[in-house]
Amino acid sequence: MTLTRILYAEDEPDIQAVAKLALEMVGGFQVLICGTGIEALEKVKDFAPDLILLDVMMPGMDGPTTLQRLRADPATAAIPVIFLTAKVQPSEVARFQALGALDVIAKPFDPMTLAAQVRQVWGRAHA
C-alpha cells in the first residue's frame, strides 16, 4: 500500500500552513487540512486518506476523542493515525498508542524532516 493522501487535523493556522507545505512540497503528498476533529470526521470519508495526522489538543473535540470516533466507524476504523503533539512523555506516548495510534511525532516538528518522519512510521507499520 502506498502512502499518498494525508488528512491532518490541526487547529493552529501557522502549523497548518507549515505542515501542508512540508508534506506537499517536501514529501509529495496530497494533504487535506481540517481545523477541528469534528471537521476531520465530516471530511474523512470523501477524502479517503491513507493516513491521518491528529493534533492532540484541539477545541471542541481533542485528538484522542477524534481517534476513538474514527475507530468506532467501520469505514474509518482501519485508517492509520499518528498524533502530532508537544506531549511526548513516555507515559503519554504509551497512552496514545494504547488508543490505537501508530506513533507520536513531537511538536514543534522540523518542516524539512516531517515527511520523512511520517514515512518512517508508515514503513514500520507496514513492514
C-alpha positions in Angstrom: 0.0 0.0 0.0 1.3 3.4 -1.0 1.2 6.5 1.2 -0.1 9.4 -0.9 -3.1 11.0 0.8 -2.9 12.5 4.3 -5.6 14.2 6.3 -4.2 16.5 9.1 -6.5 17.8 11.9 -4.8 20.8 13.5 -6.4 24.0 14.9 -3.4 26.3 14.7 -3.3 28.1 11.3 0.5 28.6 11.4 1.1 24.9 12.0 -1.5 24.0 9.3 0.4 26.1 6.7 3.9 24.8 7.6 2.7 21.2 7.7 0.8 21.4 4.5 3.8 23.0 2.7 6.2 20.5 4.2 4.1 17.4 3.4 3.2 18.5 -0.1 6.4 20.2 -1.3 9.0 18.1 0.5 7.0 14.8 0.8 5.0 14.9 -2.4 1.8 14.0 -0.5 -1.8 15.1 -1.2 -2.8 16.9 2.1 -6.2 17.9 3.4 -6.1 20.2 6.4 -9.0 20.2 8.9 -9.3 22.8 11.6 -11.1 20.5 14.1 -11.6 16.9 15.0 -15.3 17.3 14.0 -14.3 18.7 10.6 -11.9 15.7 10.1 -14.8 13.3 10.9 -17.0 15.1 8.4 -14.4 15.0 5.5 -12.5 11.8 6.1 -14.8 9.5 4.0 -14.9 11.8 1.0 -11.1 12.4 1.1 -10.2 8.7 1.8 -6.8 9.3 3.3 -4.1 6.6 3.6 -3.1 8.2 6.9 -4.4 10.7 9.4 -2.3 13.1 11.4 -4.1 14.4 14.6 -3.2 17.2 16.9 -3.9 16.1 20.5 -5.1 19.5 21.8 -7.9 20.9 19.7 -11.0 22.9 20.8 -14.4 21.1 20.7 -13.1 17.6 20.1 -9.5 16.6 21.0 -7.3 14.2 19.1 -7.8 11.2 21.3 -11.6 11.6 21.1 -11.4 12.0 17.3 -9.4 8.8 17.1 -12.0 6.9 19.2 -14.7 8.2 16.8 -12.7 7.1 13.8 -12.1 3.6 15.3 -15.9 3.3 16.1 -16.8 3.7 12.4 -16.2 0.6 10.3 -15.5 2.8 7.3 -12.6 4.6 9.0 -11.5 2.1 11.7 -8.5 0.8 9.8 -7.0 4.2 8.7 -3.6 4.6 10.5 -3.3 7.6 12.8 -0.2 9.4 14.0 -0.5 12.1 16.8 1.5 15.3 16.5 1.8 16.9 19.9 4.2 18.5 22.4 3.0 15.9 24.9 5.7 13.3 24.3 6.5 11.9 27.8 6.8 8.1 27.6 3.5 7.7 29.6 1.7 10.0 27.2 3.1 8.2 24.1 2.1 4.9 25.6 -1.5 6.2 26.2 -1.8 7.4 22.6 -0.5 4.1 21.3 -3.0 2.2 23.6 -5.7 4.3 21.9 -4.6 2.9 18.6 -2.2 5.5 17.2 0.8 4.2 15.2 3.1 6.6 16.9 3.6 10.2 18.1 5.6 12.9 16.3 6.8 15.7 18.6 5.9 19.3 18.1 7.4 21.6 17.2 8.4 19.4 14.2 11.1 20.2 11.6 9.3 21.0 8.3 12.3 19.6 6.4 12.1 16.2 8.1 8.3 15.9 8.8 7.6 13.9 5.6 10.5 11.6 6.3 9.3 11.0 9.9 5.8 10.2 8.6 7.2 7.8 6.0 9.4 6.1 8.7 6.3 5.5 11.0 4.3 4.3 8.0 7.1 2.0 6.9 7.4 0.4 10.4 3.7 -0.2 10.5 3.7 -1.8 7.0 6.9 -3.8 7.3 
